[in-house]
Amino acid sequence: MSKAAELAALVGSGQAQGNKNLVINGAMTVDQRNQTTTATGYTVDRFSVAKSNFDELVIAITQDTDNPSGNGFAHSLKLAVTTAESAIAADELLYLDTRFEGQNIQHLCYGTSSAKSLTLSFWVKSPLAGKHSVNFYQSTPVRSNLQSYTVSSANTWEYKTITIDGDTSGNIANDTTAEIILFWPLAGGSNYHGTPHTGWGAYTETDDFMFSDQVNLAGQTGNFFLTGVQLEVGEVATAFEHEDFGTTLAKCQRYFENLTFQDQSAITIGVVYSSATDVAGDLRYKVEKRAAPTIGVPTVGRSSGNINYLNANAGFVATSDGTITAQSIGVDSCKLFGDGYNVFNANGDASFLYSNGINTFTIDAEL
């Protein structure tokens, strides 16, 4: 077999081919939060939902097993409208998005004459047939490229592809912030649609976020599903790049991770210092983060399911005194600082925090 034939066979196989897919978790396999949410924010890893100013709409967002059979997918993102909005006001908005770190997309050469074309492909199952929107958005400078796709049959898995030219005017900053955002506008009022420009151009919210004649997915109960999301350089959609779960999980953990400790396991080891009431030790993350994260600390106390403190000087006696906070937060670790532990302590005592039951720290550096 010639090299060209080998390459063609590989492209058609759907196996990992060197990170051609700019989207992380496009197969919706990783769901670290594992929750049903009716609020805004991240749900299935790397995909977030925004819902603003609605007075009736109730939604639920989950990872689901509904998928386009025979295409190698086991999961999808499901957005269920459980209570519909009777009428869309001008300022109401509902959308999904996924975000791209600036330093990961420098090879697109945006802002130069060599700007690369991009092709987006995905599987969608919508409760409404008709016109839907996809918005390619740049944050610095603020530019956008609004595109549409048509769902032919409601509640049926369909494969969609969209190709856009590279943006020769909008330079992408080489940083760790969200420099490109890919939006799926699902419903919105007149504040968000008008007469959009063709192709890339300066973004105006009142014209360029979504098409005015697209379907209104907030107007009736139903389920919107999305999976197999791939964004790649070039003008042709190739087979979805399936990768192993561990690889996808590690990519997701750059932005968010659950750091879970099992019952009776040591969380961090430190020493009593400064005074007999203060203890400190390091907490190391599994994966280095994009930026200094926000740390969610579990409940502290003697009860089961909480974090306890033990002191070696007194035969590892647990106490329920004090509080624990995350300090000196870096991209790979932070300090857990315990204040007010005044039982059996002396400067220099060995001490540690341990998990009484299963406890999870949330390490959040999302874009």
C-alpha positions as CSV (number, residue, x, y, z in Angstrom):
1,M,0.0,0.0,0.0
2,S,1.3,3.4,-0.9
3,K,1.9,6.1,1.7
4,A,-1.0,8.1,0.3
5,A,-3.3,5.1,0.5
6,E,-2.2,4.4,4.1
7,L,-3.0,8.0,5.0
8,A,-6.4,7.9,3.3
9,A,-7.2,4.7,5.2
10,L,-6.1,6.3,8.5
11,V,-8.2,9.4,7.9
12,G,-11.3,7.3,7.3
13,S,-10.7,5.1,10.3
14,G,-11.7,7.6,13.0
15,Q,-8.7,6.7,15.1
16,A,-6.6,9.4,16.8
17,Q,-4.4,11.1,14.2
18,G,-2.4,13.6,16.2
19,N,-4.9,15.9,17.8
20,K,-6.6,17.1,14.6
21,N,-9.7,17.9,16.6
22,L,-9.5,21.3,18.4
23,V,-12.5,20.4,20.5
24,I,-11.9,18.6,23.8
25,N,-14.4,16.0,24.8
26,G,-16.4,16.3,21.6
27,A,-17.7,12.7,22.1
28,M,-19.1,13.8,25.5
29,T,-17.4,10.9,27.3
30,V,-16.0,12.8,30.3
31,D,-18.5,14.1,32.8
32,Q,-16.6,14.8,36.0
33,R,-19.4,16.9,37.6
34,N,-21.9,14.1,37.0
35,Q,-24.9,16.2,37.8
36,T,-28.2,17.4,36.4
37,T,-28.1,21.1,36.4
38,T,-30.8,23.7,35.8
39,A,-28.4,26.6,36.2
40,T,-25.7,28.1,34.0
41,G,-22.1,26.9,33.8
42,Y,-20.2,23.9,32.7
43,T,-22.0,20.5,32.5
44,V,-20.4,17.7,30.5
45,D,-16.7,18.6,30.5
46,R,-15.7,21.5,28.2
47,F,-19.3,22.4,27.3
48,S,-21.2,25.1,29.2
49,V,-24.8,26.3,29.2
50,A,-26.1,29.9,29.6
51,K,-29.7,30.8,30.4
52,S,-30.5,34.4,31.1
53,N,-33.5,36.5,32.0
54,F,-36.2,33.8,31.4
55,D,-39.2,33.9,33.7
56,E,-40.7,30.5,32.9
57,L,-38.1,28.4,31.2
58,V,-36.8,25.4,33.2
59,I,-34.0,23.2,31.7
60,A,-32.0,20.2,32.7
61,I,-28.5,19.4,31.3
62,T,-27.0,15.9,31.6
63,Q,-24.7,13.4,29.9
64,D,-26.9,10.9,28.1
65,T,-26.5,7.6,26.4
66,D,-28.7,8.5,23.4
67,N,-26.4,8.6,20.4
68,P,-26.3,8.1,16.6
69,S,-26.0,4.4,16.3
70,G,-23.1,2.9,14.4
71,N,-20.8,5.9,14.6
72,G,-18.7,4.9,17.6
73,F,-20.3,7.2,20.1
74,A,-21.6,6.1,23.5
75,H,-22.7,9.4,25.0
76,S,-24.2,12.8,24.1
77,L,-25.0,16.1,25.9
78,K,-28.7,16.4,26.5
79,L,-30.4,19.7,27.1
80,A,-34.0,19.1,28.1
81,V,-36.6,21.8,28.2
82,T,-38.9,20.7,31.0
83,T,-40.9,23.9,31.2
84,A,-41.2,26.0,28.1
85,E,-41.1,29.8,27.8
86,S,-44.5,31.1,26.4
87,A,-42.9,34.1,24.7
88,I,-39.3,35.2,24.2
89,A,-38.6,38.7,25.5
90,A,-35.9,40.8,23.9
91,D,-33.3,40.1,26.6
92,E,-33.8,36.4,27.0
93,L,-31.1,34.0,25.8
94,L,-30.2,30.3,25.8
95,Y,-27.1,28.8,24.3
96,L,-24.4,26.0,24.5
97,D,-20.7,26.8,24.0
98,T,-17.2,25.3,24.1
99,R,-14.1,27.4,24.4
100,F,-10.5,27.4,23.0
101,E,-7.4,28.5,24.8
102,G,-5.4,31.0,22.7
103,Q,-2.1,29.3,22.9
104,N,-3.6,26.1,21.5
105,I,-4.8,27.7,18.3
106,Q,-1.9,29.8,17.2
107,H,-1.4,27.4,14.2
108,L,-4.6,28.8,12.7
109,C,-2.5,31.9,11.7
110,Y,-5.5,34.3,12.2
111,G,-4.7,37.9,11.5
112,T,-2.4,37.0,8.6
113,S,-2.8,36.2,4.9
114,S,-2.1,32.5,5.8
115,A,-5.2,32.2,8.0
116,K,-6.5,28.6,7.9
117,S,-10.0,27.5,6.9
118,L,-11.9,25.5,9.6
119,T,-14.5,22.8,9.3
120,L,-16.9,22.0,12.1
121,S,-18.8,18.7,12.1
122,F,-21.2,17.3,14.7
123,W,-24.2,15.1,15.3
124,V,-27.4,16.8,16.5
125,K,-30.8,15.6,17.5
126,S,-33.2,18.5,17.8
127,P,-36.9,18.6,18.9
128,L,-37.5,21.1,16.1
129,A,-36.9,20.9,12.4
130,G,-35.7,24.0,10.6
131,K,-32.9,26.6,10.7
132,H,-30.4,26.5,13.6
133,S,-27.4,28.8,14.3
134,V,-23.7,28.2,15.1
135,N,-21.6,31.2,16.0
136,F,-17.8,31.3,15.7
137,Y,-16.7,34.1,18.0
138,Q,-13.3,35.7,18.7
139,S,-12.8,37.6,21.9
140,T,-9.7,39.8,21.1
141,P,-10.4,41.5,18.8
142,V,-14.2,41.0,19.1
143,R,-15.2,39.4,15.8
144,S,-17.7,36.7,14.7
145,N,-18.8,34.5,11.9
146,L,-22.4,33.4,12.1
147,Q,-23.4,30.3,10.2
148,S,-26.5,28.1,10.0
149,Y,-27.5,24.5,9.6
150,T,-30.8,22.9,8.9
151,V,-32.4,20.1,10.8
152,S,-34.5,18.1,8.4
153,S,-36.5,15.9,10.8
154,A,-37.3,16.5,14.4
155,N,-36.0,14.1,17.1
156,T,-33.7,12.4,14.6
157,W,-29.9,12.1,14.7
158,E,-28.4,14.1,11.8
159,Y,-24.8,14.8,10.8
160,K,-23.9,18.4,10.0
161,T,-20.8,20.1,8.6
162,I,-19.9,23.8,8.3
163,T,-16.8,25.2,6.7
164,I,-15.5,28.8,7.2
165,D,-12.6,30.7,5.8
166,G,-9.8,31.8,8.0
167,D,-9.9,35.3,9.5
168,T,-7.2,37.3,8.0
169,S,-8.0,40.4,10.1
170,G,-8.5,39.0,13.7
171,N,-5.2,38.1,15.4
172,I,-5.5,35.4,18.1
173,A,-3.7,36.3,21.3
174,N,-1.1,33.7,22.5
175,D,-2.4,33.3,26.0
176,T,-4.4,31.0,28.3
177,T,-7.7,32.7,28.0
178,A,-10.7,31.9,25.8
179,E,-9.7,33.4,22.4
180,I,-12.3,31.6,20.3
181,I,-15.7,30.5,21.5
182,L,-18.0,28.2,19.5
183,F,-21.7,28.9,20.3
184,W,-24.9,27.0,19.6
185,P,-27.6,29.6,20.1
186,L,-30.8,27.8,21.0
187,A,-33.2,30.6,21.7
188,G,-33.0,34.4,22.1
189,G,-34.8,37.6,21.9
190,S,-34.5,40.5,19.5
191,N,-31.5,41.9,21.4
192,Y,-29.4,39.1,19.9
193,H,-30.4,39.0,16.2
194,G,-30.7,41.3,13.3
195,T,-28.9,41.4,10.0
196,P,-25.6,39.6,10.4
197,H,-22.6,40.3,8.2
198,T,-21.4,37.6,5.8
199,G,-18.3,35.7,7.0
200,W,-15.9,37.2,9.6
201,G,-16.5,40.7,10.7
202,A,-16.7,43.0,13.7
203,Y,-19.2,41.6,16.2
204,T,-22.3,43.4,17.1
205,E,-24.5,41.6,19.6
206,T,-27.8,43.0,18.3
207,D,-27.0,41.7,14.8
208,D,-24.5,38.9,14.9
209,F,-25.2,36.4,17.7
210,M,-28.0,34.3,16.1
211,F,-30.3,34.3,13.1
212,S,-33.7,35.9,13.7
213,D,-35.5,33.2,11.7
214,Q,-34.0,30.2,13.5
215,V,-36.1,27.9,15.6
216,N,-36.9,28.7,19.2
217,L,-35.8,25.7,21.3
218,A,-37.1,27.4,24.5
219,G,-40.7,27.6,23.2
220,Q,-41.8,24.0,23.8
221,T,-40.7,21.1,25.9
222,G,-38.3,18.7,24.3
223,N,-34.7,17.4,24.2
224,F,-31.7,18.8,22.3
225,F,-28.8,16.4,21.9
226,L,-25.3,17.0,20.7
227,T,-22.2,14.7,20.2
228,G,-19.3,14.0,17.8
229,V,-18.3,17.6,17.8
230,Q,-15.1,18.1,15.8
231,L,-13.4,21.3,14.6
232,E,-10.4,20.8,12.3
233,V,-8.2,22.7,9.9
234,G,-9.2,22.4,6.3
235,E,-12.2,22.5,4.1
236,V,-13.4,18.9,4.4
237,A,-14.9,17.2,7.4
238,T,-13.0,14.0,8.1
239,A,-14.0,11.0,10.3
240,F,-14.4,11.9,14.0
241,E,-11.1,11.5,15.9
242,H,-12.0,9.0,18.7
243,E,-9.4,8.9,21.5
244,D,-9.1,6.9,24.6
245,F,-10.9,8.0,27.8
246,G,-7.7,8.6,29.8
247,T,-6.3,11.0,27.2
248,T,-9.6,13.0,27.0
249,L,-9.9,13.1,30.8
250,A,-6.4,14.5,31.2
251,K,-7.2,17.2,28.7
252,C,-10.3,18.1,30.6
253,Q,-8.5,18.2,33.9
254,R,-6.4,21.1,32.8
255,Y,-9.6,23.1,33.3
256,F,-11.4,21.2,36.0
257,E,-10.9,18.2,38.2
258,N,-12.5,16.4,41.1
259,L,-9.7,15.5,43.5
260,T,-11.3,12.7,45.6
261,F,-10.0,11.0,48.7
262,Q,-11.3,7.7,49.9
263,D,-12.3,6.9,53.5
264,Q,-9.4,7.1,56.0
265,S,-6.9,8.3,53.4
266,A,-4.4,11.1,54.1
267,I,-5.1,14.3,52.3
268,T,-2.0,16.3,53.2
269,I,0.8,16.0,55.7
270,G,2.2,19.1,57.4
271,V,3.5,20.5,60.7
272,V,2.1,22.8,63.3
273,Y,3.8,26.2,63.0
274,S,3.5,29.8,63.9
275,S,1.4,29.1,67.0
276,A,-0.1,26.0,68.5
277,T,-3.3,26.6,66.5
278,D,-2.1,26.7,62.9
279,V,-1.3,23.8,60.6
280,A,-0.5,23.7,56.9
281,G,0.4,21.3,54.1
282,D,0.4,21.0,50.3
283,L,-2.4,19.8,48.1
284,R,-1.2,18.7,44.7
285,Y,-3.5,18.5,41.7
286,K,-3.5,15.5,39.2
287,V,-2.9,17.8,36.2
288,E,-1.3,21.3,35.9
289,K,-4.0,23.9,35.4
290,R,-4.5,26.5,32.8
291,A,-4.3,29.2,35.5
292,A,-4.5,29.5,39.3
293,P,-7.8,27.7,40.0
294,T,-10.7,28.2,42.5
295,I,-10.5,25.5,45.2
296,G,-13.7,24.0,46.6
297,V,-12.9,22.6,50.1
298,P,-15.1,19.9,51.5
299,T,-16.8,20.2,54.9
300,V,-14.5,20.2,58.0
301,G,-15.4,18.4,61.2
302,R,-15.5,15.2,63.2
303,S,-18.5,13.7,61.5
304,S,-18.4,11.0,58.8
305,G,-18.0,12.5,55.3
306,N,-16.0,15.4,56.5
307,I,-12.3,16.3,56.6
308,N,-10.7,15.6,60.0
309,Y,-7.4,16.8,61.6
310,L,-5.1,14.5,63.4
311,N,-2.0,15.3,65.6
312,A,0.8,12.8,66.1
313,N,1.7,14.1,69.5
314,A,-1.6,12.8,71.0
315,G,-1.8,9.4,69.3
316,F,-3.6,10.9,66.2
317,V,-6.6,12.3,68.1
318,A,-9.2,13.7,65.7
319,T,-10.5,17.2,66.5
320,S,-13.4,19.2,65.1
321,D,-11.8,22.5,65.9
322,G,-10.8,25.1,63.3
323,T,-11.3,25.8,59.7
324,I,-9.4,24.9,56.5
325,T,-8.9,27.2,53.6
326,A,-6.9,27.0,50.3
327,Q,-4.1,29.6,50.1
328,S,-1.0,30.2,48.0
329,I,-2.9,28.8,45.0
330,G,-0.8,27.9,42.0
331,V,-1.3,26.0,38.8
332,D,0.0,22.7,40.2
333,S,-0.7,22.9,43.9
334,C,-2.0,25.0,46.8
335,K,-1.5,25.2,50.5
336,L,-4.3,23.9,52.8
337,F,-4.2,26.1,55.9
338,G,-5.9,25.0,59.1
339,D,-6.5,27.7,61.7
340,G,-7.9,27.2,65.3
341,Y,-6.7,23.7,66.0
342,N,-5.9,24.1,69.6
343,V,-6.0,20.6,71.0
344,F,-2.7,18.8,71.8
345,N,-0.7,21.0,69.5
346,A,2.8,22.3,69.8
347,N,5.0,24.0,67.3
348,G,6.8,21.5,65.1
349,D,4.3,18.7,65.7
350,A,3.6,16.4,62.8
351,S,0.0,16.5,61.7
352,F,-2.2,15.7,58.8
353,L,-5.7,16.1,57.4
354,Y,-7.5,12.9,56.6
355,S,-10.7,11.9,54.9
356,N,-13.4,10.6,57.2
357,G,-15.5,9.0,54.5
358,I,-15.2,10.1,50.8
359,N,-14.3,13.7,50.3
360,T,-13.8,15.7,47.0
361,F,-12.0,18.9,46.4
362,T,-13.1,20.8,43.2
363,I,-10.2,22.4,41.3
364,D,-11.7,24.8,38.8
365,A,-9.7,26.7,36.2
366,E,-12.4,26.8,33.5
367,L,-12.2,29.4,30.6
